[in-house]
Structure formats: structure tokens, C-alpha cells
Amino acid sequence: MKKHTTQFFLYRHRLGIGYILLAIIFFALLCFLPNIAPGGLSQGEMDSTIAASELDRNFISKGDIINLPYHLLQKLSIHFLGLSLFSIKLPSIIIAVLAGFFIILLLNRWFKNDVAVVSSILTTLSTAFLFLAGNGTPLIMYVFWLAFILWLGAKIVGNNRVHPLLVILFFLSIGLSAYTPHLLYVSIAIAVAGMLHPHLRFALKQLNFWQLAICFSIFALSITPLIIGCITKSENIQTLLFMPKFNLSIFAHNISDAFAPFFSFSMVYNSIFLAPLFGLATVVLVIIGILASIGKMYTSRNTVVSLLAIYGIIIAGLNGDVAISIIIPIAVLSAAGIESIIEKWYSLFPENPYAHLFGIVPIVTILAMIIGSGLTHFIFGYHYAPSVANNFNKDLILVTDNIKKETPILITDETENSRFYRLLGKYDGYTIIDSIESSNEFVTFGAQKNENFTIKQIITSPKSRNSDRLYIYSKVTVEKGEE
């Protein structure tokens, strides 16, 4: 009976088919969703683009080292593709693909393949992860570095013979992750664990002197710009490790604000995050995973997850962006919940392979409902939740779709986000002016008062409020008879 069941093509190749479908859906969403939801740029994305564009050959001596790996990638993207919605978000898309890949590898390391593929689909197609993948800020780096470091750590500790390349990558990732604010605490925790944990000490002892020397040299080289940048610009230390003005009441308030949109099912917050980032079904899976893990706290998996959750909660009081790192613990705990459900089902029919096979049907159905409702919530929420939608604007899209490059765009210091829009001239060849003395026609972000010019056209956005975004003015012509 069991033999005939396992001969089904779909059953034998279920894992490969699952990962192929996940890859196809994930790539399709990453290519199309940034133009659909949220469909614009937030203030954080504009600030990140400005920081990336201002990097030059002297960035180390100038102290421009905060989120350096991400900004370097974003600068390359804008330099070669111009200033556009896609080029700004492309670094996050690339890093999200890598982060999703390492999350899948990590879950496969800690769970059975069936559980890992289901949890991977839930995580990478969740509202939280898709938002990070389409958000042109360094937020995705928190998930990427944690997933990469945890996977490398699991590979190193879990093998009797450690490949030197894995250890080199581990040291390199620790060094590069320190450029992301407050991830240095993770590096310090790993260093302490390396000295105290016998498995980590054993892994290092397998390397010879020259291999260890190479590892520490690569680590030293990776953090050298960071050290120089902190010496040159002392406020970088404050950004990387602390908060501007530490206060216990502000600290608790920051934690509350950081996690408020994550699990709120009754209200929408004025935030770039769409509440809730994690659906009710995912929360239920996480709760089941927590209950199933209570009796297994001695395992390295549950210890790491607990420490990551504590880290995310505490450090969110210093920097609300760190709260997004909770995606990793939620991915692991939801996998533990799925594992517990499957084990309970199999225990009811231990000798019935058909029951095992058809037990997957309700799981797949529930999974499809979770993903479908999550995608619907993600796509429509960013268009119809005013407090969230107002944090994004489509001005860049309106310019590239409606304004010719030879038409002057008036940008003064009083123009909101003037530094960002000046980049249109630097990367896309638009004509940027700071006065209208010699212009017969020009474009402004917002209305201008000048008796010598009249409004020729107003370009609007689809939003119900503040929809008049671009004003095209033309010079008033005076006929000879009127002179």
C-alpha cells in the first residue's frame, strides 16, 4: 500500500515542485508588486537614495559608513539604471532574494523538508517580507544578515568537519553586519558565545593557524572602514549603538510604537507598515510553535530563537527599525507550529499512508488561504488605508511619465525633498533650474505665484487628498496691441 502511494509523481517530487512554485511566484511578485503596492516612495526611501548618491571616493574619511553595504549597492543601481522606482528598490529586491534563500536553507537545517517548504512559503510570501523586498531602504539588511549568520552558524556547529570557506564567510558576515545600526550587539553576542560554547570552540580548533589568520585578517579588513568612520565622525557611534537621548519612558514607548503595527487587527497606524504585518493564522501557528517548543528549550534552535526575540524587543527601544528582525523568530516558530500539527495528524494514523498523503490537503488549503488573504491585504491596504498610503508619494513616477527632459523643473531650497529631486538632473538628464528668469515654461512641485506665468497643466495623483502634485507653467504672452 505504501509503495503505491509513494509512486505518485507529485508525491515523490513534492518538495522540488514546492520550491519551484515558490521561486516563480516570489520572483513574479518582486518584479511587479513594487509598482502596485505601495506604488510610491516613502521619506525613508528618499533619504536612503540621497545618502547613496552622496557617497564618493572619500566616504571613509567623511564618515559615511552607516548602512554602507546597502548604500553602495543602491548607488550602483541608480548610477547604471537612472533614478526610478525600480532602481531605488532593486537593491532590496536582490537582498530579499538572498535573504529568502538563506531562510529556506536555515529552515531545512532545523526542520524536516515538508515542514521547511511550507514555512518558507509562509515567510517569503508574507506581507512583512514582501514589503521589505519592495522598500528601498536598508531595513531588509536586518533580516538578511540574521538569516545568513544563523545559517552559517548552524552549518559550522552541525558538522564534524568544517569547511574553511564557511568560517571565512562567517567572519566576513559578522564584520559587514556591524555597519547596520545595532547589529553590532549580535556580533558581540556571537563573540561571547564563541568563547563560551564548546561546539564553537571545537569548530575553530579544526582550523590550522593560517586558516584562522586569514579569517581574522578578513574580519579586520571588513571593519576597518567602520572604525575609521567612527573616529572621523564620532556621532556614528551613537547611531550604531545607542539612541540620541536615552530615557527609560521613551525606551518603553519606542518598543510599543515599533511593534504596534505588527499584530494589530483592529486599527491602522500612521506608519509605512500596514497593520497587521502578520495575519491571525500566522499568529496562531506561532503560538502553537511556542507551546510545542516550551519543553525543548535545551535545543540550540529554540535557544537561538528565544535570544533573537529578546534582542528584537529590547533593541527596538533604541531603534524601531530593529523590530523587523522578528521575522526570523516568527519563521522558525511558525515552522515549529506546522511541525507540531503534522506530527499530531500522523500520530492519529501511524500505519495509514493514505491518511498521511491526504492530511496534506487541508494544510495546503489553509496555506493558500493565508497567502491569498495576505496578498489581498498587502495590495489593497496600501491604496485604501489613508494613514499608511499618505506616507508614500508617486511624484517621481509622475515626473518620468509626464515631463520631458528638456522641460525645466524649478527646484529651490524651499521645495520639499529638493535634494532628492535634484538627482533627476544628475542621473536622468532632466533640466533642473533654481530660478525662472530665462524660462518660458517650467514645472514645479506645488503651486507658485508669479504674475508673469500662468498655469498650463496640473498633473495629479490618484490619491483623494493633496492630489495636485505637479504644476506646469507657461509664460504670459503680451500682444503688441496691449503694450
Secondary structure by P-SEA (a helix, b strand, c coil): ccccccccccccaaaaaaaaaaaaaaaaaaacccccccccccaaaaaaaaaaaaccccccccccccaaaaaaaaaaaaaaccccccccaaaaaaaaaaaaaaaaaaaaacccaaaaaaaaaaaaacaaaaaaaacccccaaaaaaaaaaaaaaaaaaacccccaaaaaaaaaaaaaacccccaaaaaaaaaaaaaccaaaaaaaaaccaaaaaaaaaaaaaaaaaaaaaaaacccccccccccccccaaaaaaaaaaaaccccccccccccccccccccaaaaaaaaaaaaaaccccccaaaaaaaaaaaaaaaaccccccccccaaaaaaaaaaaaaaaaaaaaaaaccccaaaaaacaaaaaaaaaaaaaaaaaaaaaaacccaaaaaaccaaaaaaaaccccccbbbbcccccccccccccccccccccccccccccccccccccccccccccbbbbcccccccccbbbbbccccccccc
